[in-house]
């Protein structure tokens, strides 16, 4: 299970992170606005999940 975490950074903006349940960070970044940070965090999560799906499909097709 992965989650997107948004953290307010004093006056400078928002930090986003994509982490698993154990807290291991898979992606992170910094944006000026919360909506932008939310967008980029969710985009990174989608990319991470789509790459895992493609990797699983390639591994299954190579076993055949």
N, CA, C and O of each residue as an XYZ file, in Angstrom:
256
protein
N       0.843     -1.173      0.000
C       0.000      0.000      0.000
C       0.893      1.242      0.000
O       1.824      1.345      0.798
N       0.607      2.160     -0.882
C       1.355      3.410     -0.971
C       0.455      4.574     -0.571
O      -0.771      4.473     -0.628
N       1.075      5.675     -0.166
C       0.301      6.870      0.146
C       1.084      8.113     -0.243
O       2.315      8.110     -0.279
N       0.343      9.176     -0.532
C       0.936     10.478     -0.836
C       0.815     11.331      0.418
O      -0.275     11.499      0.965
N       1.947     11.869      0.868
C       1.973     12.702      2.070
C       2.336     14.129      1.674
O       3.340     14.355      1.000
N       1.513     15.091      2.096
C       1.776     16.509      1.843
C       2.155     17.167      3.163
O       1.470     16.996      4.171
N       3.257     17.926      3.149
C       3.737     18.585      4.352
C       3.951     20.063      4.063
O       4.633     20.425      3.105
N       3.366     20.912      4.897
C       3.533     22.365      4.762
C       4.937     22.750      5.198
O       5.392     22.339      6.265
N       5.622     23.532      4.382
C       6.960     24.017      4.691
C       6.886     25.512      4.939
O       6.869     26.289      3.984
N       6.842     25.927      6.168
C       6.711     27.318      6.609
C       6.224     28.270      5.516
O       5.080     28.157      5.076
N       7.053     29.192      5.073
C       6.611     30.165      4.068
C       6.893     29.724      2.640
O       6.476     30.387      1.690
N       7.592     28.620      2.485
C       8.150     28.303      1.177
C       7.294     27.424      0.284
O       7.539     27.377     -0.922
N       6.316     26.736      0.810
C       5.479     25.898     -0.035
C       5.173     24.552      0.596
O       5.036     24.437      1.814
N       5.069     23.536     -0.250
C       4.626     22.213      0.168
C       5.578     21.135     -0.335
O       6.029     21.179     -1.480
N       5.882     20.166      0.529
C       6.677     19.006      0.141
C       5.723     17.831     -0.012
O       4.849     17.620      0.830
N       5.891     17.063     -1.091
C       5.098     15.858     -1.278
C       6.022     14.647     -1.268
O       7.178     14.729     -1.684
N       5.497     13.522     -0.789
C       6.246     12.270     -0.739
C       5.312     11.111     -1.060
O       4.145     11.114     -0.669
N       5.831     10.132     -1.768
C       5.118      8.877     -1.978
C       5.877      7.829     -1.182
O       7.041      7.540     -1.455
N       5.184      7.257     -0.174
C       5.807      6.298      0.745
C       4.977      5.027      0.807
O       3.792      5.014      0.475
N       5.642      3.945      1.247
C       4.881      2.726      1.528
C       4.514      2.707      3.010
O       4.798      3.664      3.730
N       3.889      1.633      3.467
C       3.409      1.566      4.847
C       4.535      1.597      5.867
O       4.339      2.064      6.988
N       5.710      1.106      5.494
C       6.831      1.106      6.432
C       7.543      2.452      6.478
O       8.436      2.650      7.302
N       7.158      3.384      5.599
C       7.760      4.709      5.592
C       8.866      4.881      4.568
O       9.466      5.952      4.479
N       9.145      3.845      3.797
C      10.180      3.935      2.758
C       9.714      4.901      1.669
O       8.617      4.762      1.126
N      10.562      5.876      1.361
C      10.210      6.906      0.395
C      10.557      6.444     -1.024
O      11.682      6.017     -1.284
N       9.585      6.532     -1.941
C       9.799      6.147     -3.328
C       9.947      7.358     -4.238
O      10.603      7.278     -5.277
N       9.350      8.463     -3.861
C       9.455      9.693     -4.653
C       9.145     10.867     -3.744
O       8.395     10.730     -2.777
N       9.721     12.020     -4.053
C       9.398     13.222     -3.296
C       9.685     14.451     -4.138
O      10.371     14.383     -5.159
N       9.155     15.558     -3.696
C       9.358     16.796     -4.423
C       8.846     17.977     -3.623
O       8.365     17.828     -2.499
N       8.957     19.148     -4.218
C       8.578     20.388     -3.557
C       7.834     21.268     -4.552
O       8.262     21.421     -5.696
N       6.728     21.841     -4.117
C       5.939     22.742     -4.959
C       5.535     23.968     -4.150
O       5.516     23.923     -2.920
N       5.220     25.039     -4.821
C       4.842     26.280     -4.151
C       3.423     26.257     -3.591
O       3.160     26.854     -2.547
N       2.503     25.573     -4.279
C       1.109     25.558     -3.835
C       0.675     24.140     -3.471
O       1.226     23.160     -3.973
N      -0.327     24.047     -2.583
C      -0.815     22.735     -2.164
C      -1.452     21.964     -3.326
O      -1.185     20.771     -3.475
N      -2.292     22.612     -4.159
C      -2.861     21.857     -5.281
C      -1.790     21.303     -6.229
O      -1.925     20.197     -6.752
N      -0.745     22.070     -6.438
C       0.342     21.610     -7.299
C       1.079     20.431     -6.657
O       1.420     19.469     -7.344
N       1.323     20.499     -5.362
C       1.988     19.401     -4.658
C       1.119     18.146     -4.684
O       1.624     17.039     -4.868
N      -0.181     18.323     -4.499
C      -1.103     17.184     -4.539
C      -1.102     16.546     -5.923
O      -1.085     15.322     -6.046
N      -1.122     17.371     -6.961
C      -1.099     16.872     -8.338
C       0.181     16.079     -8.608
O       0.122     14.964     -9.125
N       1.323     16.643     -8.264
C       2.599     15.987     -8.549
C       2.780     14.715     -7.718
O       3.343     13.736     -8.205
N       2.313     14.722     -6.484
C       2.381     13.523     -5.659
C       1.520     12.404     -6.214
O       1.957     11.255     -6.288
N       0.302     12.735     -6.604
C      -0.592     11.719     -7.175
C      -0.101     11.246     -8.536
O      -0.272     10.080     -8.894
N       0.501     12.142     -9.284
C       1.081     11.770    -10.582
C       2.233     10.786    -10.392
O       2.346      9.810    -11.135
N       3.088     11.038     -9.400
C       4.192     10.129     -9.108
C       3.672      8.772     -8.642
O       4.222      7.737     -9.018
N       2.624      8.768     -7.833
C       2.018      7.524     -7.378
C       1.463      6.733     -8.563
O       1.680      5.525     -8.655
N       0.759      7.395     -9.459
C       0.217      6.729    -10.641
C       1.337      6.137    -11.489
O       1.234      5.001    -11.951
N       2.405      6.903    -11.696
C       3.530      6.422    -12.488
C       4.164      5.197    -11.832
O       4.485      4.223    -12.513
N       4.342      5.244    -10.525
C       4.912      4.126     -9.794
C       4.053      2.871     -9.950
O       4.578      1.787    -10.203
N       2.748      3.014     -9.802
C       1.849      1.868     -9.930
C       1.792      1.342    -11.357
O       1.728      0.131    -11.568
N       1.814      2.236    -12.334
C       1.754      1.779    -13.727
C       3.031      1.050    -14.118
O       2.974      0.078    -14.872
N       4.177      1.494    -13.625
C       5.435      0.809    -13.919
C       5.464     -0.579    -13.285
O       5.959     -1.526    -13.896
N       4.943     -0.708    -12.076
C       4.884     -2.011    -11.418
C       3.977     -2.959    -12.195
O       4.282     -4.143    -12.330
N       2.867     -2.439    -12.702
C       1.934     -3.252    -13.481
C       2.600     -3.723    -14.772
O       2.487     -4.892    -15.138
N       3.292     -2.820    -15.460
C       3.965     -3.198    -16.705
C       5.066     -4.223    -16.449
O       5.236     -5.161    -17.229
N       5.805     -4.051    -15.372
C       6.872     -4.989    -15.027
C       6.296     -6.375    -14.766
O       6.868     -7.378    -15.192
N       5.161     -6.433    -14.064
C       4.519     -7.724    -13.796
C       4.036     -8.382    -15.081
O       4.151     -9.598    -15.235
N       3.496     -7.591    -16.006
C       3.023     -8.140    -17.279
C       4.168     -8.692    -18.091
O       4.041     -9.759    -18.693
N       5.302     -7.978    -18.123
C       6.463     -8.461    -18.873
C       7.038     -9.717    -18.259
O       7.464    -10.617    -18.982
N       7.061     -9.797    -16.935
C       7.579    -10.991    -16.267
C       6.689    -12.203    -16.527
O       7.191    -13.314    -16.700
N       5.372    -11.999    -16.554
C       4.456    -13.108    -16.804
C       4.536    -13.571    -18.247
O       4.474    -14.771    -18.514
N       4.673    -12.648    -19.174
C       4.729    -13.040    -20.582
C       6.054    -13.728    -20.915
O       6.091    -14.563    -21.819
N       7.131    -13.405    -20.216
C       8.415    -14.044    -20.487
C       8.476    -15.457    -19.911
O       9.286    -16.273    -20.351
N       7.622    -15.748    -18.925
C       7.571    -17.105    -18.358
C       6.872    -18.076    -19.276
O       7.102    -19.282    -19.178
N       6.014    -17.589    -20.176
C       5.253    -18.472    -21.084
C       6.111    -19.072    -22.155
O       5.617    -19.831    -22.989
